[in-house]
Amino acid sequence: MQDHRLQSQRFELKYLVPGEFTQPMRDFVGSYLELDDYSVGKPNNSYEVHSVYLDSDRLDIHHATFNGDKNRFKLRLRYYDADPASPVFCEIKQRVDNCILKRRCAVARADVPQLLAGQLPEPDELLSPELRHLVSLQRFLELMLQLDARPRLHNYYRREAWVSPHDNSIRITFDRHISVEPYFRPDAPPTMTRPTRIYTEFIVLELKFTGRFPNWFHAFVERFNLMRTASMKYSGGVEMLGEHRFLKPDSQPEVSLAEVSLEPLNLHEQLVS
């Protein structure tokens, strides 16, 4: 899965909805959007999504999310199937007030262990020649090392995605069967061992847009009486399973999340010097 559909900067609203609402919502949304390329032809219009979330030994990233800090970020590996030849995306998902900023770089699955050990692949080993992807990967690695972040949780769900036909300025997703389990190995596992379902009675609905709130979103929200709510796939899993499943109580990291700068680095000069 390439990132031609990736919205690098957007607004994002989340809702929990009962599963029986899906078909009426799908009929409504289908009047404005079309199925994402990867949803077409799949059972229930859904493709699989895996994420391995990284965090410090004190779970600083989790606490920032759970406490609702205005400026925060997540570090994760994202991939879409069990094929060892498929790429793994190293992602930084940053929230600044109500805006979501996302940067990512695809790497070969075989390179994940060395990356999580702190070793950057050679530029000719990356799956994309674009400088912006290399810069994103360097930033991911820098944040990971500053926090001493390591794999903590494996998350899996099925996603049905709808997008605006021409410019991808609007995207609506339905996420089902969300499962989590603690995970600490430096790789991208293709399956789960002992998953726990979260939000078992609901589907996570996300409305994503890059400009102003679309007018027809108002009608959609009113038609289905939607109420915004927190639906955190990482922190929700940590809270359900208990922080003790992820903590190392004897560890005292030198750097906390509050001390990590989220300002973009001037990496271009370093790369070309």
Rosetta blueprint (number, residue, H / E / L):
1 M L
2 Q L
3 D L
4 H L
5 R L
6 L L
7 Q L
8 S L
9 Q E
10 R E
11 F E
12 E E
13 L E
14 K E
15 Y E
16 L E
17 V E
18 P E
19 G H
20 E H
21 F H
22 T H
23 Q H
24 P H
25 M H
26 R H
27 D H
28 F H
29 V H
30 G L
31 S L
32 Y L
33 L L
34 E E
35 L E
36 D L
37 D L
38 Y L
39 S L
40 V L
41 G L
42 K L
43 P H
44 N H
45 N H
46 S L
47 Y E
48 E E
49 V E
50 H E
51 S E
52 V E
53 Y E
54 L E
55 D E
56 S L
57 D L
58 R L
59 L L
60 D H
61 I H
62 H H
63 H H
64 A H
65 T H
66 F H
67 N L
68 G L
69 D L
70 K L
71 N E
72 R E
73 F E
74 K E
75 L E
76 R E
77 L E
78 R E
79 Y E
80 Y L
81 D L
82 A L
83 D L
84 P L
85 A L
86 S L
87 P E
88 V E
89 F E
90 C E
91 E E
92 I E
93 K E
94 Q E
95 R E
96 V E
97 D L
98 N L
99 C E
100 I E
101 L E
102 K E
103 R E
104 R E
105 C E
106 A E
107 V E
108 A E
109 R H
110 A H
111 D H
112 V H
113 P H
114 Q H
115 L H
116 L H
117 A L
118 G L
119 Q L
120 L L
121 P L
122 E L
123 P H
124 D H
125 E H
126 L L
127 L L
128 S L
129 P L
130 E L
131 L H
132 R H
133 H H
134 L H
135 V H
136 S H
137 L H
138 Q H
139 R H
140 F H
141 L H
142 E H
143 L H
144 M H
145 L H
146 Q H
147 L H
148 D L
149 A L
150 R E
151 P E
152 R E
153 L E
154 H E
155 N E
156 Y E
157 Y E
158 R E
159 R E
160 E E
161 A E
162 W E
163 V E
164 S L
165 P L
166 H L
167 D L
168 N L
169 S L
170 I E
171 R E
172 I E
173 T E
174 F E
175 D E
176 R E
177 H E
178 I E
179 S E
180 V E
181 E E
182 P E
183 Y L
184 F L
185 R L
186 P L
187 D L
188 A L
189 P L
190 P L
191 T L
192 M L
193 T L
194 R L
195 P L
196 T E
197 R E
198 I L
199 Y L
200 T L
201 E L
202 F E
203 I E
204 V E
205 L E
206 E E
207 L E
208 K E
209 F E
210 T L
211 G L
212 R L
213 F L
214 P L
215 N H
216 W H
217 F H
218 H H
219 A H
220 F H
221 V H
222 E H
223 R H
224 F L
225 N L
226 L L
227 M L
228 R E
229 T L
230 A L
231 S L
232 M L
233 K L
234 Y L
235 S H
236 G H
237 G H
238 V H
239 E H
240 M H
241 L H
242 G L
243 E H
244 H H
245 R H
246 F L
247 L L
248 K L
249 P L
250 D L
251 S L
252 Q L
253 P L
254 E L
255 V L
256 S L
257 L H
258 A H
259 E H
260 V L
261 S L
262 L L
263 E L
264 P L
265 L L
266 N L
267 L H
268 H H
269 E H
270 Q H
271 L H
272 V H
273 S L
